[in-house]
Amino acid sequence: MKKIRTIIVDDEPLARARIRKLLEQIEYVTIIGEGKNGRDARRLMSDYAPDLAFLDIQMPDFNGFEVLQNKDEEDLPFIIFVTAYDQYALRAFDVHAVDYLLKPFDDERFMQALEQARKQIHLNENALLHQKMVRLLDAHRHRQTEELTAFEIKEKGKTILVNINDVHWLEAEGNYLCLHLANQQYLIRQTLQEIEKQLNTQIFLRIHRSAIININYVNKIKYEGNNQYRFHLKNGDSVLSSRSYKSTVVDYIEDQDLKDNA
């Protein structure tokens, strides 16, 4: 039997040790990595493409749901969420987790979750579950929220309203977001993923994991090779697209009849 390549990500060392001890008793499981926060989870999924992940929900950097929302479809493993907070249970199943373990769990409950994951993996349902997970995550990203019209910026004891249409592009900087305007920048404590679902997709185009541009401020697009394009904006900034967003960029160029410009 092919071994199930598994990662464990939890910010509590004792919790990781408990899961590791249980998994080491299982012949068909091999542990390929461990992490203590959301950033570790992303790295392990990207570097090792595990079959299965035991994933805590409340962690430093990014929570378990944010970890999944930042992964490309082909990188998504099967997920068993592990948490001490039962209020996340319904949301866990919303993103089609294989199972949900509420701490403290006993050995029998753990083995039930693992067996469920084994069945799913070895019944070749991987592709189907991935598609469902991606659709559900996409639904979460675009869940009916009012379209964002302005950012509320707190600066020197004052509140400044920045019209969304004045933003040339948005740049992710860790847990912060930099708003690039014509002649100034503002830093707000929010993630690009949180904001993206509130943006008008007719105006804002994501071209990189860390960048969304306002197409109304695009002056020129230049192909840089290696499936990357450089967007020159009216405020003088230039933003390079990533290879993973090539199809999005190409579709935009073709839709706007910008082939000569590219």
Secondary structure, DSSP 8 states (H G I E B T S, - for coil): ---EEEEEE-S-HHHHHHHHHHHTT-TTEEEEEEESSHHHHHHHHHHH--SEEEEESS-SSS-HHHHHHTS-GGG--EEEEEES-GGGHHHHHHTT-SEEEESS--HHHHHHHHHHHHHHHHTT-HHHHHHHHHHHHHHHHTSS-----EEEEEETTEEEEEEGGG--EEEEETTEEEEE-SS-EEEES--HHHHHTTS-TTTEEEEETTEEEEGGGEEEEEEEETTEEEEEETTS-EEE--GGGHHHHHHHHHHTT-TTT-
